[in-house]
Amino acid sequence: MPLALYALTAGAFGIGVTEFVIMGLLLEVSADLDVTISAAGLLISGYALGVVVGAPILGALTGRWSRKTLLLALMVVFTLGNLACALAPDYWSLMAARVLTAFAHASFFGVGSLVATGLVAPDRKASAIAVMFTGLTVANILGVPFGTWLGQAFGWRSTFLAVTLVGLAAFAVIALLVPRDDAPQSQEAEDNSLAVLRRPQVLLGLLTTVLSWIGVFAAFTYIAPILTRITGFSESAVSPVLLVFGAGLIAGNLLGGRLADWRLVPAMLGSLAALSAVLFAMSFAMHDKVAAVIAIGLFGAAAFATVPPLQMWVLEKADGAGQGLASSFNIAAFNLGNAIGAWLGGTVIDKGPGLDAVIWVAGLVPLAALATALFARRLGHPSRIASPACEQAH
């Protein structure tokens, strides 16, 4: 893989740390800013909202920018946003800085997906997307635990200062390694970009992404209480168990990329079916410690095996000038699924069957995603990334 691809991975790593590290620092933030823990928790929701809102706003404002220029601008927004988080004098300043930082999220991964696919041969496009997203998975395994430790040892502001440095480093390597490209010049290209959002298969692809990640986060948001109250792990054992989940994320992400390069549609449908099956199996496995650890790893693998196929599906169906906007919207769709999934899991716990049923309910949602993907496929010819041998045969 070209070095420029790993420059994108560096940016993805920083964004991943920023998104998730706040979860481990809620106590420190709430105490320092004199707010409740639940109010501190809204900083997570505020970030997710910023991702969803940022995609259309930046898509409309930057339609005529070159991809490299946009990536560099997004890293500036990301870096300044994290610096603002570190210096925030009060809760609402921190919330505003989190939302500002989140604006870079969807567009970075959206445009980064296009840049990544342009750096490699046609039969390795999904794998290139997977390599970029490896930065996000490594952030969960290494960056978030380290950022949590740093914030607990030296104050939560030190974590955001550290991520600011990551942003500066990512800006430098993107500027150095990512090749320059020409910006779209015509109003017609911009109009065609917006027209992509009227394509039924693109919209159904976005819906498939939302539904699949509602299932993921309905279960993952509450995995700690599930592990302690149902499986019987101590609180100190939760972090090591989640390392297994993180390892599964990396493996599933790379596997999903390889499978999507082989056959896109089977990879997408198969990963959604696997995610649902793993979640249903988890509902039984969580009653045994050994089985629970294995299931957690498989859950991570199945969850991120969906990412490269879902991203490639939307890129294929967008095609042409609209790919950048559609790609950014699909990243926003992942985050919208995250937010709805957390709400759904909480509703099941508070007003439904309770904690025991969360994983079971989570397993049902990817089946809806699978049905949506099958319907989208029927609207046109099956889409796939064919191997060179297949292309020659046809």
C-alpha positions in Angstrom: 0.0 0.0 0.0 1.3 3.5 -0.8 2.6 5.7 2.0 0.0 8.3 1.3 -2.6 5.8 2.5 -0.9 5.7 5.9 -1.0 9.5 6.1 -4.8 9.1 6.0 -4.6 6.4 8.6 -2.8 8.9 10.9 -5.7 11.4 10.6 -8.2 8.6 11.2 -6.3 7.7 14.4 -6.5 11.2 15.8 -10.2 11.5 14.9 -11.0 8.1 16.6 -9.2 9.2 19.8 -11.1 12.4 19.9 -14.5 10.8 19.4 -14.2 8.0 22.0 -11.7 9.2 24.7 -14.3 11.4 26.4 -16.1 8.2 27.5 -13.2 7.4 29.9 -12.9 11.0 31.2 -16.5 11.8 32.2 -15.8 11.8 35.9 -12.8 14.2 35.5 -14.7 16.5 33.2 -17.8 16.6 35.4 -15.8 17.3 38.5 -13.6 20.0 36.9 -16.5 21.9 35.2 -19.0 21.3 38.0 -21.6 19.5 35.9 -23.4 16.2 36.4 -22.0 13.0 34.9 -25.1 12.8 32.6 -24.4 16.3 31.4 -20.8 15.4 30.7 -22.1 12.4 28.8 -24.0 14.7 26.5 -20.6 15.7 25.1 -20.6 12.4 23.3 -24.1 13.1 21.9 -23.0 16.6 20.9 -20.0 15.2 18.9 -22.3 12.7 17.1 -24.7 15.5 16.3 -21.8 17.6 14.9 -20.8 14.7 12.6 -24.3 14.3 11.2 -24.8 18.1 10.7 -21.2 18.7 9.5 -21.5 16.4 6.5 -24.1 18.4 4.5 -22.8 21.8 5.6 -19.2 21.1 4.6 -20.3 19.2 1.5 -22.2 22.3 0.3 -19.3 24.7 1.2 -16.4 22.7 -0.2 -17.8 21.2 -3.4 -15.3 22.9 -5.6 -12.2 22.3 -3.4 -9.5 19.8 -4.4 -9.5 16.7 -2.2 -6.0 17.3 -0.8 -6.9 20.9 0.1 -10.1 19.8 1.8 -8.2 17.1 3.8 -5.7 19.7 5.0 -8.5 22.2 5.9 -10.3 19.5 7.8 -7.2 18.7 9.8 -6.9 22.4 10.7 -10.5 22.3 11.9 -9.7 19.1 13.9 -6.6 20.5 15.4 -8.0 23.9 16.4 -11.1 22.2 17.7 -9.1 19.9 20.0 -7.0 22.9 21.2 -10.3 24.7 22.0 -11.4 21.7 24.0 -8.2 21.8 26.0 -8.6 25.5 26.7 -12.4 25.5 27.2 -13.2 27.6 30.4 -16.7 26.1 30.9 -19.0 23.3 29.9 -20.7 25.1 27.0 -17.4 26.2 25.6 -16.3 22.6 25.7 -19.6 21.5 24.0 -19.1 24.0 21.2 -15.5 22.9 20.7 -16.6 19.3 20.5 -19.2 20.0 17.9 -16.7 22.1 15.9 -14.2 19.2 16.0 -16.9 16.8 14.9 -17.5 18.8 11.7 -14.2 17.4 10.4 -15.2 13.8 11.1 -17.6 12.9 8.3 -15.9 14.9 5.6 -12.5 13.5 6.5 -13.5 9.9 6.2 -15.8 10.6 3.3 -13.1 12.4 1.2 -10.4 10.2 2.6 -12.3 7.1 1.2 -12.2 8.7 -2.3 -8.5 9.6 -2.0 -7.7 6.1 -0.7 -9.4 4.3 -3.5 -7.6 6.6 -6.0 -4.2 5.5 -4.7 -4.6 1.8 -5.5 -5.5 -0.6 -8.3 -9.3 -1.1 -8.9 -9.3 -4.5 -7.3 -7.9 -3.1 -4.0 -10.2 -0.2 -3.4 -12.1 -1.7 -0.5 -8.9 -2.8 1.1 -7.5 0.7 0.8 -10.6 2.0 2.7 -10.0 -0.6 5.3 -6.4 0.5 5.8 -7.5 4.0 6.4 -10.2 2.9 8.9 -7.5 0.9 10.7 -6.5 4.2 12.2 -10.0 4.3 13.8 -9.7 0.8 15.2 -6.2 1.3 16.5 -7.4 4.4 18.2 -9.9 2.3 20.2 -7.2 -0.2 21.2 -4.3 2.0 22.0 -5.2 5.7 21.7 -8.3 5.7 23.9 -6.8 3.8 26.8 -3.6 5.9 26.7 -5.7 9.1 26.4 -7.8 8.0 29.4 -4.7 7.3 31.5 -3.1 10.6 30.5 -6.3 12.5 31.4 -6.7 10.7 34.7 -3.0 11.3 35.6 -2.5 14.9 34.4 -6.0 16.3 33.9 -8.5 15.8 31.1 -7.2 18.9 29.3 -3.8 17.1 28.7 -5.5 14.5 26.6 -6.9 17.1 24.2 -3.6 18.8 24.1 -2.0 15.5 23.1 -4.6 14.9 20.4 -3.9 18.5 19.1 -0.3 17.3 18.5 -1.6 14.3 16.7 -3.6 16.6 14.5 -0.5 18.6 13.7 1.4 15.5 12.8 -1.4 14.2 10.6 -1.5 17.6 8.8 2.2 17.4 8.1 2.2 13.8 6.7 -0.9 14.5 4.6 0.7 17.6 3.2 3.9 15.7 2.4 2.6 12.4 1.1 -0.9 12.8 -0.4 -0.6 13.7 -4.1 -2.1 16.9 -5.3 -5.3 16.8 -7.4 -7.4 19.3 -9.5 -10.5 20.9 -8.0 -13.8 20.5 -9.9 -14.3 23.7 -11.9 -17.9 23.8 -13.2 -21.2 24.6 -11.6 -22.5 21.5 -13.4 -20.2 19.3 -11.4 -21.4 20.8 -8.2 -25.0 20.3 -9.3 -24.3 16.7 -10.2 -22.8 16.2 -6.8 -26.0 17.3 -5.0 -28.2 15.2 -7.4 -26.6 12.1 -6.0 -28.8 12.4 -3.0 -31.9 11.8 -5.2 -30.7 8.3 -6.2 -32.8 5.6 -4.5 -29.9 3.2 -4.3 -27.7 5.7 -2.6 -30.4 6.6 -0.1 -31.1 2.9 0.6 -27.3 2.4 1.1 -27.3 5.2 3.7 -30.3 3.6 5.4 -28.5 0.3 5.5 -25.6 1.8 7.2 -27.7 3.5 9.8 -29.6 0.3 10.6 -26.5 -1.8 10.8 -24.8 0.5 13.3 -28.0 0.9 15.4 -27.5 -2.8 16.1 -23.8 -2.4 16.9 -24.2 0.4 19.3 -27.4 -0.8 21.0 -25.2 -3.6 22.3 -21.7 -2.0 22.6 -22.9 1.1 24.5 -24.0 -1.1 27.4 -21.3 -3.8 27.1 -19.7 -2.9 30.5 -22.8 -3.5 32.6 -23.6 -6.6 30.6 -20.1 -8.0 31.3 -20.3 -7.2 35.0 -24.0 -7.9 35.8 -24.7 -10.8 33.5 -21.4 -12.5 32.8 -20.0 -11.8 36.3 -16.7 -10.1 35.4 -15.3 -7.6 37.9 -15.1 -4.0 36.8 -11.3 -4.2 36.6 -11.6 -7.1 34.0 -13.8 -5.1 31.6 -10.9 -3.2 30.0 -8.9 -6.3 29.2 -12.0 -8.0 27.7 -12.6 -4.9 25.5 -9.0 -5.3 24.2 -10.3 -8.5 22.6 -13.1 -6.5 21.1 -10.6 -4.1 19.7 -8.5 -6.8 18.2 -11.7 -8.1 16.5 -12.3 -4.6 15.1 -8.9 -4.6 13.3 -9.3 -8.2 12.0 -12.9 -7.6 10.8 -12.0 -4.3 9.2 -9.2 -5.8 7.1 -11.2 -9.0 6.3 -14.2 -6.9 5.2 -12.0 -4.9 2.8 -10.5 -8.1 1.3 -14.0 -9.7 0.8 -15.4 -6.5 -0.7 -12.6 -6.4 -3.2 -13.4 -10.0 -4.1 -17.2 -9.6 -4.4 -18.8 -6.5 -3.1 -22.5 -7.5 -2.8 -21.8 -10.9 -1.2 -19.4 -9.2 1.2 -22.0 -6.6 2.2 -24.9 -9.1 2.6 -22.7 -11.7 4.3 -21.2 -9.2 6.8 -24.7 -8.0 7.8 -26.0 -11.5 8.2 -22.9 -12.4 10.3 -23.3 -9.4 12.5 -26.9 -10.4 13.3 -25.9 -14.0 13.9 -23.0 -13.0 16.2 -25.3 -10.8 18.2 -27.9 -13.5 18.7 -25.2 -15.9 19.7 -23.9 -13.3 22.2 -27.2 -13.3 24.0 -26.5 -16.8 25.1 -22.7 -16.6 25.3 -22.7 -13.8 27.8 -23.7 -16.2 30.6 -20.3 -17.9 30.5 -17.0 -16.1 30.9 -15.0 -17.9 28.3 -17.8 -17.9 25.8 -18.3 -14.2 26.4 -14.7 -13.3 25.7 -14.8 -15.3 22.4 -18.2 -13.7 21.5 -16.8 -10.2 22.2 -14.0 -10.7 19.8 -16.3 -12.0 17.1 -18.7 -9.1 17.7 -15.9 -6.6 17.0 -14.9 -8.5 13.9 -18.4 -8.8 12.6 -19.2 -5.1 13.3 -16.2 -3.7 11.4 -16.4 -6.2 8.6 -19.5 -4.3 7.5 -17.6 -1.0 7.2 -15.6 -1.3 3.9 -18.5 -3.0 2.0 -21.0 -0.4 3.1 -18.7 2.4 2.2 -17.8 0.9 -1.2 -21.5 0.2 -2.0 -22.4 3.9 -1.5 -19.3 5.0 -3.5 -20.3 2.7 -6.4 -23.9 3.8 -6.5 -23.0 7.5 -6.3 -20.4 7.3 -9.0 -18.9 10.4 -10.6 -19.2 13.9 -9.1 -21.4 12.9 -6.2 -19.1 10.4 -4.7 -17.5 12.8 -2.2 -20.8 14.0 -0.8 -22.4 10.6 -0.7 -19.2 9.2 1.0 -19.4 11.9 3.7 -23.1 11.3 4.2 -22.4 7.6 4.7 -19.9 8.4 7.5 -22.6 10.6 9.1 -25.0 7.6 8.7 -22.6 5.4 10.8 -22.7 8.1 13.6 -26.4 8.5 13.4 -26.7 4.8 13.9 -24.4 5.1 16.9 -26.6 7.7 18.5 -29.9 5.9 17.8 -28.4 2.6 18.9 -27.4 4.0 22.3 -30.9 5.4 22.7 -32.5 2.1 21.7 -30.4 0.1 24.1 -31.2 2.5 26.9 -34.9 2.3 26.2 -34.8 -1.5 26.3 -33.1 -1.3 29.7 -35.3 1.4 31.2 -38.7 0.7 29.7 -38.5 -2.7 28.0 -37.4 -6.2 28.9 -34.2 -5.0 30.6 -30.4 -5.6 30.3 -30.8 -9.3 29.4 -32.7 -8.4 26.2 -30.4 -5.6 24.9 -28.2 -7.9 22.8 -31.2 -9.8 21.5 -32.9 -6.6 20.3 -29.6 -5.4 18.8 -29.4 -8.6 16.8 -32.8 -7.9 15.1 -31.7 -4.5 13.7 -29.0 -5.8 11.2 -31.7 -8.1 9.8 -33.6 -4.9 8.8 -30.4 -3.6 7.3 -30.0 -6.8 5.4 -33.5 -6.5 4.0 -32.9 -2.9 3.0 -29.7 -3.9 1.2 -31.5 -6.7 -0.7 -34.2 -4.3 -1.8 -31.5 -1.8 -2.9 -29.8 -4.5 -4.9 -33.1 -5.4 -6.7 -33.4 -1.8 -8.0 -30.5 -2.3 -10.4 -28.0 -4.9 -11.5 -25.9 -6.5 -8.7 -22.9 -4.4 -8.0 -19.5 -6.0 -7.5 -15.8 -5.4 -7.7 -14.7 -8.1 -10.2 -11.3 -9.7 -10.3 -9.1 -9.0 -13.3 -9.7 -12.5 -14.5 -13.5 -12.0 -14.4 -13.1 -8.7 -16.2 -11.2 -10.3 -19.0 -13.8 -13.1 -19.2 -16.5 -10.6 -19.9 
